[in-house]
Amino acid sequence: MGLFNAVMSLSGTADTDVIENERLARHTSYRIGGKAALFVVCHSYHALRRAVDVLQKEQVPWVIVGKGSNLLVADEGYDGAVISLGREFSRTVVAEDGCTITAGAGVILARLVNETFTRSLTGLEFAVGIPGTVGGAVSMNAGTRDAWIGSLVSDVVTFKEGQGIKHYAHGDIDWEYRHCSLPRDEIVLEATLKLEPGNKAEIRAKMEQLLSRRRRTQPIGCATCGSVFKNPPGNSVGKMIEDCGLKGFSVGGAEVSPVHGNFIVNTGTATAADVVAVIKHVHEKIREVYGVELQPEVKFLGF
Ligand SMILES: Cc1cc2nc3c(=O)[nH]c(=O)nc-3n(C[C@H](O)[C@H](O)[C@H](O)COP(=O)(O)OP(=O)(O)OC[C@H]3O[C@@H](n4cnc5c(N)ncnc54)[C@H](O)[C@@H]3O)c2cc1C
């Protein structure tokens, strides 16, 4: 592959930062992961378009990431380019109706939650405490058991290599629990969310309640990727794991959190191989005890 040519073409290009051999542990909430051959931050649409064109032409595989809060990266790293969205994708625009917000895919979800609170808009309270970007949240259909971001999204704009910009209305996309049907080879550029005018005190109370629940039930402050597995229909995977006596189970530096069974924590020295070993053990045990094939929620890169 033309990695060298890709670096030569992209280095010094406007609105593009290119780093070779970047440690991905620096870009994941797990603080785990080997090096990416290239780490490319695109600060504008044109920079993104050019970067993807160059990578495609030079046959360098690429992947888009947000804040890496749902990613497990292999210890061997990723022999391709990791693309991240910069400045131009970090803006929010509020429409004249005061309730419709268009957010760039690089906007930090917490910032958007904060902005809706400041404007007394209701609907996005469930997202309080969910790390990551708007692009990652749309791609994952992030949310809780009761609510997810897709139900608020009225439009999504994506970029597809060779085709350019594509527009999707809410109904063009299937939104399911931790899944949206947008093609995996498209990069979310921005999403428009429809919110409702609300009562600020009520919005605050709801957010505080959700945050204190998180503090009570999740290993806040630890290096994790959030929930590792999706909940099977009608069941709580955290409870299933707990009932199997797996809380505290560990391999190397990776441990099933004693606080929440569906969180695997990097206690400080975990490798990706340690996390995978814990995932496999939990998966096998749940299959053995319940006959259920757990599906991972975490995304894997470089395996
Ligand atoms: C402590 C903690 C708590 C969490 N709690 C929750 C929770 O309550 N609910 C929940 O749903 N999740 C939760 N998560 C998981 C995670 O925060 C979400 O999945 C989040 O939406 C991921 O966003 P990101 O920007 O970090 O995406 P990344 O982890 O970087 O990427 C995730 C996936 O999205 C894709 N992606 C990212 N950006 C784009 C883009 N612009 N276009 C197309 N695809 C893209 C990536 O390719 C990858 O497949 C939690 C994680 C942590 C660490």
The ligand as an SDF file (V2000), in Angstrom:
LIG
                    3D

 53 58  0  0  0  0  0  0  0  0999 V2000
  -18.0230    5.6370   30.9600 C   0  0  0  0  0  0  0  0  0  0  0  0
  -18.7890    5.3750   29.6910 C   0  0  0  0  0  0  0  0  0  0  0  0
  -20.1750    5.3630   29.7120 C   0  0  0  0  0  0  0  0  0  0  0  0
  -20.9090    5.1240   28.5540 C   0  0  0  0  0  0  0  0  0  0  0  0
  -22.2740    5.1220   28.6040 N   0  0  0  0  0  0  0  0  0  0  0  0
  -22.9780    4.9340   27.4790 C   0  0  0  0  0  0  0  0  0  0  0  0
  -24.4180    4.9640   27.4890 C   0  0  0  0  0  0  0  0  0  0  0  0
  -25.0490    5.1880   28.5150 O   0  0  0  0  0  0  0  0  0  0  0  0
  -25.0830    4.7710   26.3180 N   0  0  0  0  0  0  0  0  0  0  0  0
  -24.4180    4.5510   25.1510 C   0  0  0  0  0  0  0  0  0  0  0  0
  -25.0740    4.4130   24.1010 O   0  0  0  0  0  0  0  0  0  0  0  0
  -23.0630    4.4930   25.1030 N   0  0  0  0  0  0  0  0  0  0  0  0
  -22.3460    4.6840   26.2260 C   0  0  0  0  0  0  0  0  0  0  0  0
  -20.9680    4.6270   26.1750 N   0  0  0  0  0  0  0  0  0  0  0  0
  -20.2850    4.2920   24.9010 C   0  0  0  0  0  0  0  0  0  0  0  0
  -19.9000    5.5050   24.0630 C   0  0  0  0  0  0  0  0  0  0  0  0
  -19.8150    6.6600   24.8660 O   0  0  0  0  0  0  0  0  0  0  0  0
  -20.9000    5.7420   22.9270 C   0  0  0  0  0  0  0  0  0  0  0  0
  -20.9970    4.6180   22.0790 O   0  0  0  0  0  0  0  0  0  0  0  0
  -20.5100    6.9690   22.0820 C   0  0  0  0  0  0  0  0  0  0  0  0
  -21.6110    7.3390   21.2970 O   0  0  0  0  0  0  0  0  0  0  0  0
  -19.2970    6.7260   21.1790 C   0  0  0  0  0  0  0  0  0  0  0  0
  -18.9240    7.9890   20.6200 O   0  0  0  0  0  0  0  0  0  0  0  0
  -17.4230    8.2520   20.1300 P   0  0  0  0  0  0  0  0  0  0  0  0
  -17.3780    9.5690   19.4640 O   0  0  0  0  0  0  0  0  0  0  0  0
  -16.4770    8.0550   21.2630 O   0  0  0  0  0  0  0  0  0  0  0  0
  -17.2670    7.1040   19.0580 O   0  0  0  0  0  0  0  0  0  0  0  0
  -16.0230    6.1060   18.8480 P   0  0  0  0  0  0  0  0  0  0  0  0
  -15.8880    5.2440   20.0490 O   0  0  0  0  0  0  0  0  0  0  0  0
  -14.8370    6.8600   18.4070 O   0  0  0  0  0  0  0  0  0  0  0  0
  -16.5740    5.2440   17.6390 O   0  0  0  0  0  0  0  0  0  0  0  0
  -17.6700    4.3770   17.8300 C   0  0  0  0  0  0  0  0  0  0  0  0
  -18.1860    3.9230   16.4470 C   0  0  0  0  0  0  0  0  0  0  0  0
  -18.7500    5.0580   15.7830 O   0  0  0  0  0  0  0  0  0  0  0  0
  -18.1300    5.2480   14.5270 C   0  0  0  0  0  0  0  0  0  0  0  0
  -18.0440    6.6820   14.2730 N   0  0  0  0  0  0  0  0  0  0  0  0
  -17.5060    7.6440   15.0630 C   0  0  0  0  0  0  0  0  0  0  0  0
  -17.6220    8.8530   14.4850 N   0  0  0  0  0  0  0  0  0  0  0  0
  -18.2480    8.6560   13.3040 C   0  0  0  0  0  0  0  0  0  0  0  0
  -18.6430    9.5030   12.2310 C   0  0  0  0  0  0  0  0  0  0  0  0
  -18.4210   10.8350   12.2450 N   0  0  0  0  0  0  0  0  0  0  0  0
  -19.2530    8.9490   11.1610 N   0  0  0  0  0  0  0  0  0  0  0  0
  -19.4810    7.6180   11.1070 C   0  0  0  0  0  0  0  0  0  0  0  0
  -19.1360    6.7630   12.0760 N   0  0  0  0  0  0  0  0  0  0  0  0
  -18.5220    7.2750   13.1620 C   0  0  0  0  0  0  0  0  0  0  0  0
  -16.7510    4.5950   14.6490 C   0  0  0  0  0  0  0  0  0  0  0  0
  -16.2380    4.2120   13.3940 O   0  0  0  0  0  0  0  0  0  0  0  0
  -17.0840    3.4070   15.5380 C   0  0  0  0  0  0  0  0  0  0  0  0
  -17.6240    2.3630   14.7680 O   0  0  0  0  0  0  0  0  0  0  0  0
  -20.2130    4.8610   27.3330 C   0  0  0  0  0  0  0  0  0  0  0  0
  -18.8050    4.8780   27.3070 C   0  0  0  0  0  0  0  0  0  0  0  0
  -18.0990    5.1360   28.4600 C   0  0  0  0  0  0  0  0  0  0  0  0
  -16.5960    5.1560   28.4040 C   0  0  0  0  0  0  0  0  0  0  0  0
  1  2  1  0
  2  3  1  0
  2 52  2  0
  3  4  2  0
  4  5  1  0
  4 50  1  0
  5  6  2  0
  6  7  1  0
  6 13  1  0
  7  8  2  0
  7  9  1  0
  9 10  1  0
 10 11  2  0
 10 12  1  0
 12 13  2  0
 13 14  1  0
 14 15  1  0
 14 50  1  0
 15 16  1  0
 16 17  1  0
 16 18  1  0
 18 19  1  0
 18 20  1  0
 20 21  1  0
 20 22  1  0
 22 23  1  0
 23 24  1  0
 24 25  2  0
 24 26  1  0
 24 27  1  0
 27 28  1  0
 28 29  2  0
 28 30  1  0
 28 31  1  0
 31 32  1  0
 32 33  1  0
 33 34  1  0
 33 48  1  0
 34 35  1  0
 35 36  1  0
 35 46  1  0
 36 37  1  0
 36 45  1  0
 37 38  2  0
 38 39  1  0
 39 40  1  0
 39 45  2  0
 40 41  1  0
 40 42  2  0
 42 43  1  0
 43 44  2  0
 44 45  1  0
 46 47  1  0
 46 48  1  0
 48 49  1  0
 50 51  2  0
 51 52  1  0
 52 53  1  0
M  END
$$$$
